[in-house]
Amino acid sequence: MTLTVIVPADQAAPPQLPGLRAQARELLPGYAAPRRLLVLSEIPVLASGKPDRQALRQIAARSGA
């Protein structure tokens, strides 16, 4: 199962998974809607500027997501 990671524009009121799933279902097939959500203040990046997927996996494992 894939994990959806987001950085909300409003850190005080991040979107919740049910609302995000409802919005996604308007644009995508139901099976493509996120099932797990991890909200971060920033995405870890590598020196190249690409997202650090290994760091994201570690953050997700620590958070139980």
Phi and psi restraints in degrees (range 20) as a CNS / XPLOR table:
assign (resid 1 and name C) (resid 2 and name N)
       (resid 2 and name CA) (resid 2 and name C) 1.0 -83.2 20.0 2
assign (resid 2 and name N) (resid 2 and name CA)
       (resid 2 and name C) (resid 3 and name N) 1.0 157.5 20.0 2
assign (resid 2 and name C) (resid 3 and name N)
       (resid 3 and name CA) (resid 3 and name C) 1.0 -111.9 20.0 2
assign (resid 3 and name N) (resid 3 and name CA)
       (resid 3 and name C) (resid 4 and name N) 1.0 134.3 20.0 2
assign (resid 3 and name C) (resid 4 and name N)
       (resid 4 and name CA) (resid 4 and name C) 1.0 -99.7 20.0 2
assign (resid 4 and name N) (resid 4 and name CA)
       (resid 4 and name C) (resid 5 and name N) 1.0 124.5 20.0 2
assign (resid 4 and name C) (resid 5 and name N)
       (resid 5 and name CA) (resid 5 and name C) 1.0 -111.4 20.0 2
assign (resid 5 and name N) (resid 5 and name CA)
       (resid 5 and name C) (resid 6 and name N) 1.0 130.3 20.0 2
assign (resid 5 and name C) (resid 6 and name N)
       (resid 6 and name CA) (resid 6 and name C) 1.0 -131.4 20.0 2
assign (resid 6 and name N) (resid 6 and name CA)
       (resid 6 and name C) (resid 7 and name N) 1.0 156.6 20.0 2
assign (resid 6 and name C) (resid 7 and name N)
       (resid 7 and name CA) (resid 7 and name C) 1.0 -121.5 20.0 2
assign (resid 7 and name N) (resid 7 and name CA)
       (resid 7 and name C) (resid 8 and name N) 1.0 103.0 20.0 2
assign (resid 7 and name C) (resid 8 and name N)
       (resid 8 and name CA) (resid 8 and name C) 1.0 -71.8 20.0 2
assign (resid 8 and name N) (resid 8 and name CA)
       (resid 8 and name C) (resid 9 and name N) 1.0 147.8 20.0 2
assign (resid 8 and name C) (resid 9 and name N)
       (resid 9 and name CA) (resid 9 and name C) 1.0 -65.3 20.0 2
assign (resid 9 and name N) (resid 9 and name CA)
       (resid 9 and name C) (resid 10 and name N) 1.0 -37.4 20.0 2
assign (resid 9 and name C) (resid 10 and name N)
       (resid 10 and name CA) (resid 10 and name C) 1.0 -107.7 20.0 2
assign (resid 10 and name N) (resid 10 and name CA)
       (resid 10 and name C) (resid 11 and name N) 1.0 98.6 20.0 2
assign (resid 10 and name C) (resid 11 and name N)
       (resid 11 and name CA) (resid 11 and name C) 1.0 -63.9 20.0 2
assign (resid 11 and name N) (resid 11 and name CA)
       (resid 11 and name C) (resid 12 and name N) 1.0 -25.2 20.0 2
assign (resid 11 and name C) (resid 12 and name N)
       (resid 12 and name CA) (resid 12 and name C) 1.0 -75.1 20.0 2
assign (resid 12 and name N) (resid 12 and name CA)
       (resid 12 and name C) (resid 13 and name N) 1.0 -23.8 20.0 2
assign (resid 12 and name C) (resid 13 and name N)
       (resid 13 and name CA) (resid 13 and name C) 1.0 -136.6 20.0 2
assign (resid 13 and name N) (resid 13 and name CA)
       (resid 13 and name C) (resid 14 and name N) 1.0 70.3 20.0 2
assign (resid 13 and name C) (resid 14 and name N)
       (resid 14 and name CA) (resid 14 and name C) 1.0 -69.6 20.0 2
assign (resid 14 and name N) (resid 14 and name CA)
       (resid 14 and name C) (resid 15 and name N) 1.0 152.2 20.0 2
assign (resid 14 and name C) (resid 15 and name N)
       (resid 15 and name CA) (resid 15 and name C) 1.0 -65.6 20.0 2
assign (resid 15 and name N) (resid 15 and name CA)
       (resid 15 and name C) (resid 16 and name N) 1.0 151.0 20.0 2
assign (resid 15 and name C) (resid 16 and name N)
       (resid 16 and name CA) (resid 16 and name C) 1.0 -99.4 20.0 2
assign (resid 16 and name N) (resid 16 and name CA)
       (resid 16 and name C) (resid 17 and name N) 1.0 155.5 20.0 2
assign (resid 16 and name C) (resid 17 and name N)
       (resid 17 and name CA) (resid 17 and name C) 1.0 -57.1 20.0 2
assign (resid 17 and name N) (resid 17 and name CA)
       (resid 17 and name C) (resid 18 and name N) 1.0 -45.9 20.0 2
assign (resid 17 and name C) (resid 18 and name N)
       (resid 18 and name CA) (resid 18 and name C) 1.0 -59.3 20.0 2
assign (resid 18 and name N) (resid 18 and name CA)
       (resid 18 and name C) (resid 19 and name N) 1.0 -41.8 20.0 2
assign (resid 18 and name C) (resid 19 and name N)
       (resid 19 and name CA) (resid 19 and name C) 1.0 -67.5 20.0 2
assign (resid 19 and name N) (resid 19 and name CA)
       (resid 19 and name C) (resid 20 and name N) 1.0 -39.4 20.0 2
assign (resid 19 and name C) (resid 20 and name N)
       (resid 20 and name CA) (resid 20 and name C) 1.0 -65.1 20.0 2
assign (resid 20 and name N) (resid 20 and name CA)
       (resid 20 and name C) (resid 21 and name N) 1.0 -41.1 20.0 2
assign (resid 20 and name C) (resid 21 and name N)
       (resid 21 and name CA) (resid 21 and name C) 1.0 -62.9 20.0 2
assign (resid 21 and name N) (resid 21 and name CA)
       (resid 21 and name C) (resid 22 and name N) 1.0 -41.5 20.0 2
assign (resid 21 and name C) (resid 22 and name N)
       (resid 22 and name CA) (resid 22 and name C) 1.0 -62.8 20.0 2
assign (resid 22 and name N) (resid 22 and name CA)
       (resid 22 and name C) (resid 23 and name N) 1.0 -43.5 20.0 2
assign (resid 22 and name C) (resid 23 and name N)
       (resid 23 and name CA) (resid 23 and name C) 1.0 -64.8 20.0 2
assign (resid 23 and name N) (resid 23 and name CA)
       (resid 23 and name C) (resid 24 and name N) 1.0 -41.8 20.0 2
assign (resid 23 and name C) (resid 24 and name N)
       (resid 24 and name CA) (resid 24 and name C) 1.0 -64.0 20.0 2
assign (resid 24 and name N) (resid 24 and name CA)
       (resid 24 and name C) (resid 25 and name N) 1.0 -37.4 20.0 2
assign (resid 24 and name C) (resid 25 and name N)
       (resid 25 and name CA) (resid 25 and name C) 1.0 -65.8 20.0 2
assign (resid 25 and name N) (resid 25 and name CA)
       (resid 25 and name C) (resid 26 and name N) 1.0 -21.5 20.0 2
assign (resid 25 and name C) (resid 26 and name N)
       (resid 26 and name CA) (resid 26 and name C) 1.0 -71.5 20.0 2
assign (resid 26 and name N) (resid 26 and name CA)
       (resid 26 and name C) (resid 27 and name N) 1.0 -27.2 20.0 2
assign (resid 26 and name C) (resid 27 and name N)
       (resid 27 and name CA) (resid 27 and name C) 1.0 -110.0 20.0 2
assign (resid 27 and name N) (resid 27 and name CA)
       (resid 27 and name C) (resid 28 and name N) 1.0 -22.7 20.0 2
assign (resid 27 and name C) (resid 28 and name N)
       (resid 28 and name CA) (resid 28 and name C) 1.0 -126.2 20.0 2
assign (resid 28 and name N) (resid 28 and name CA)
       (resid 28 and name C) (resid 29 and name N) 1.0 162.4 20.0 2
assign (resid 28 and name C) (resid 29 and name N)
       (resid 29 and name CA) (resid 29 and name C) 1.0 -63.5 20.0 2
assign (resid 29 and name N) (resid 29 and name CA)
       (resid 29 and name C) (resid 30 and name N) 1.0 153.3 20.0 2
assign (resid 29 and name C) (resid 30 and name N)
       (resid 30 and name CA) (resid 30 and name C) 1.0 -54.6 20.0 2
assign (resid 30 and name N) (resid 30 and name CA)
       (resid 30 and name C) (resid 31 and name N) 1.0 -37.8 20.0 2
assign (resid 30 and name C) (resid 31 and name N)
       (resid 31 and name CA) (resid 31 and name C) 1.0 -68.2 20.0 2
assign (resid 31 and name N) (resid 31 and name CA)
       (resid 31 and name C) (resid 32 and name N) 1.0 -17.3 20.0 2
assign (resid 31 and name C) (resid 32 and name N)
       (resid 32 and name CA) (resid 32 and name C) 1.0 -90.5 20.0 2
assign (resid 32 and name N) (resid 32 and name CA)
       (resid 32 and name C) (resid 33 and name N) 1.0 -7.6 20.0 2
assign (resid 32 and name C) (resid 33 and name N)
       (resid 33 and name CA) (resid 33 and name C) 1.0 -68.1 20.0 2
assign (resid 33 and name N) (resid 33 and name CA)
       (resid 33 and name C) (resid 34 and name N) 1.0 144.4 20.0 2
assign (resid 33 and name C) (resid 34 and name N)
       (resid 34 and name CA) (resid 34 and name C) 1.0 -62.2 20.0 2
assign (resid 34 and name N) (resid 34 and name CA)
       (resid 34 and name C) (resid 35 and name N) 1.0 145.1 20.0 2
assign (resid 34 and name C) (resid 35 and name N)
       (resid 35 and name CA) (resid 35 and name C) 1.0 -111.4 20.0 2
assign (resid 35 and name N) (resid 35 and name CA)
       (resid 35 and name C) (resid 36 and name N) 1.0 -25.1 20.0 2
assign (resid 35 and name C) (resid 36 and name N)
       (resid 36 and name CA) (resid 36 and name C) 1.0 -130.3 20.0 2
assign (resid 36 and name N) (resid 36 and name CA)
       (resid 36 and name C) (resid 37 and name N) 1.0 143.1 20.0 2
assign (resid 36 and name C) (resid 37 and name N)
       (resid 37 and name CA) (resid 37 and name C) 1.0 -131.9 20.0 2
assign (resid 37 and name N) (resid 37 and name CA)
       (resid 37 and name C) (resid 38 and name N) 1.0 133.4 20.0 2
assign (resid 37 and name C) (resid 38 and name N)
       (resid 38 and name CA) (resid 38 and name C) 1.0 -125.1 20.0 2
assign (resid 38 and name N) (resid 38 and name CA)
       (resid 38 and name C) (resid 39 and name N) 1.0 120.7 20.0 2
assign (resid 38 and name C) (resid 39 and name N)
       (resid 39 and name CA) (resid 39 and name C) 1.0 -102.1 20.0 2
assign (resid 39 and name N) (resid 39 and name CA)
       (resid 39 and name C) (resid 40 and name N) 1.0 123.3 20.0 2
assign (resid 39 and name C) (resid 40 and name N)
       (resid 40 and name CA) (resid 40 and name C) 1.0 -122.3 20.0 2
assign (resid 40 and name N) (resid 40 and name CA)
       (resid 40 and name C) (resid 41 and name N) 1.0 160.7 20.0 2
assign (resid 40 and name C) (resid 41 and name N)
       (resid 41 and name CA) (resid 41 and name C) 1.0 -83.3 20.0 2
assign (resid 41 and name N) (resid 41 and name CA)
       (resid 41 and name C) (resid 42 and name N) 1.0 -22.6 20.0 2
assign (resid 41 and name C) (resid 42 and name N)
       (resid 42 and name CA) (resid 42 and name C) 1.0 -160.6 20.0 2
assign (resid 42 and name N) (resid 42 and name CA)
       (resid 42 and name C) (resid 43 and name N) 1.0 154.8 20.0 2
assign (resid 42 and name C) (resid 43 and name N)
       (resid 43 and name CA) (resid 43 and name C) 1.0 -89.8 20.0 2
assign (resid 43 and name N) (resid 43 and name CA)
       (resid 43 and name C) (resid 44 and name N) 1.0 126.9 20.0 2
assign (resid 43 and name C) (resid 44 and name N)
       (resid 44 and name CA) (resid 44 and name C) 1.0 -66.7 20.0 2
assign (resid 44 and name N) (resid 44 and name CA)
       (resid 44 and name C) (resid 45 and name N) 1.0 138.5 20.0 2
assign (resid 44 and name C) (resid 45 and name N)
       (resid 45 and name CA) (resid 45 and name C) 1.0 -125.5 20.0 2
assign (resid 45 and name N) (resid 45 and name CA)
       (resid 45 and name C) (resid 46 and name N) 1.0 154.9 20.0 2
assign (resid 45 and name C) (resid 46 and name N)
       (resid 46 and name CA) (resid 46 and name C) 1.0 -81.7 20.0 2
assign (resid 46 and name N) (resid 46 and name CA)
       (resid 46 and name C) (resid 47 and name N) 1.0 172.3 20.0 2
assign (resid 46 and name C) (resid 47 and name N)
       (resid 47 and name CA) (resid 47 and name C) 1.0 -59.1 20.0 2
assign (resid 47 and name N) (resid 47 and name CA)
       (resid 47 and name C) (resid 48 and name N) 1.0 -27.6 20.0 2
assign (resid 47 and name C) (resid 48 and name N)
       (resid 48 and name CA) (resid 48 and name C) 1.0 -76.3 20.0 2
assign (resid 48 and name N) (resid 48 and name CA)
       (resid 48 and name C) (resid 49 and name N) 1.0 -9.4 20.0 2
assign (resid 48 and name C) (resid 49 and name N)
       (resid 49 and name CA) (resid 49 and name C) 1.0 92.8 20.0 2
assign (resid 49 and name N) (resid 49 and name CA)
       (resid 49 and name C) (resid 50 and name N) 1.0 -3.1 20.0 2
assign (resid 49 and name C) (resid 50 and name N)
       (resid 50 and name CA) (resid 50 and name C) 1.0 -82.2 20.0 2
assign (resid 50 and name N) (resid 50 and name CA)
       (resid 50 and name C) (resid 51 and name N) 1.0 152.7 20.0 2
assign (resid 50 and name C) (resid 51 and name N)
       (resid 51 and name CA) (resid 51 and name C) 1.0 -59.0 20.0 2
assign (resid 51 and name N) (resid 51 and name CA)
       (resid 51 and name C) (resid 52 and name N) 1.0 139.0 20.0 2
assign (resid 51 and name C) (resid 52 and name N)
       (resid 52 and name CA) (resid 52 and name C) 1.0 -88.2 20.0 2
assign (resid 52 and name N) (resid 52 and name CA)
       (resid 52 and name C) (resid 53 and name N) 1.0 93.4 20.0 2
assign (resid 52 and name C) (resid 53 and name N)
       (resid 53 and name CA) (resid 53 and name C) 1.0 -65.2 20.0 2
assign (resid 53 and name N) (resid 53 and name CA)
       (resid 53 and name C) (resid 54 and name N) 1.0 -35.1 20.0 2
assign (resid 53 and name C) (resid 54 and name N)
       (resid 54 and name CA) (resid 54 and name C) 1.0 -65.3 20.0 2
assign (resid 54 and name N) (resid 54 and name CA)
       (resid 54 and name C) (resid 55 and name N) 1.0 -43.3 20.0 2
assign (resid 54 and name C) (resid 55 and name N)
       (resid 55 and name CA) (resid 55 and name C) 1.0 -63.6 20.0 2
assign (resid 55 and name N) (resid 55 and name CA)
       (resid 55 and name C) (resid 56 and name N) 1.0 -38.9 20.0 2
assign (resid 55 and name C) (resid 56 and name N)
       (resid 56 and name CA) (resid 56 and name C) 1.0 -63.3 20.0 2
assign (resid 56 and name N) (resid 56 and name CA)
       (resid 56 and name C) (resid 57 and name N) 1.0 -40.2 20.0 2
assign (resid 56 and name C) (resid 57 and name N)
       (resid 57 and name CA) (resid 57 and name C) 1.0 -61.9 20.0 2
assign (resid 57 and name N) (resid 57 and name CA)
       (resid 57 and name C) (resid 58 and name N) 1.0 -42.3 20.0 2
assign (resid 57 and name C) (resid 58 and name N)
       (resid 58 and name CA) (resid 58 and name C) 1.0 -66.1 20.0 2
assign (resid 58 and name N) (resid 58 and name CA)
       (resid 58 and name C) (resid 59 and name N) 1.0 -42.4 20.0 2
assign (resid 58 and name C) (resid 59 and name N)
       (resid 59 and name CA) (resid 59 and name C) 1.0 -61.5 20.0 2
assign (resid 59 and name N) (resid 59 and name CA)
       (resid 59 and name C) (resid 60 and name N) 1.0 -43.8 20.0 2
assign (resid 59 and name C) (resid 60 and name N)
       (resid 60 and name CA) (resid 60 and name C) 1.0 -64.2 20.0 2
assign (resid 60 and name N) (resid 60 and name CA)
       (resid 60 and name C) (resid 61 and name N) 1.0 -40.4 20.0 2
assign (resid 60 and name C) (resid 61 and name N)
       (resid 61 and name CA) (resid 61 and name C) 1.0 -65.5 20.0 2
assign (resid 61 and name N) (resid 61 and name CA)
       (resid 61 and name C) (resid 62 and name N) 1.0 -41.3 20.0 2
assign (resid 61 and name C) (resid 62 and name N)
       (resid 62 and name CA) (resid 62 and name C) 1.0 -67.0 20.0 2
assign (resid 62 and name N) (resid 62 and name CA)
       (resid 62 and name C) (resid 63 and name N) 1.0 -34.4 20.0 2
assign (resid 62 and name C) (resid 63 and name N)
       (resid 63 and name CA) (resid 63 and name C) 1.0 -83.8 20.0 2
assign (resid 63 and name N) (resid 63 and name CA)
       (resid 63 and name C) (resid 64 and name N) 1.0 -11.5 20.0 2
assign (resid 63 and name C) (resid 64 and name N)
       (resid 64 and name CA) (resid 64 and name C) 1.0 80.9 20.0 2
assign (resid 64 and name N) (resid 64 and name CA)
       (resid 64 and name C) (resid 65 and name N) 1.0 10.2 20.0 2
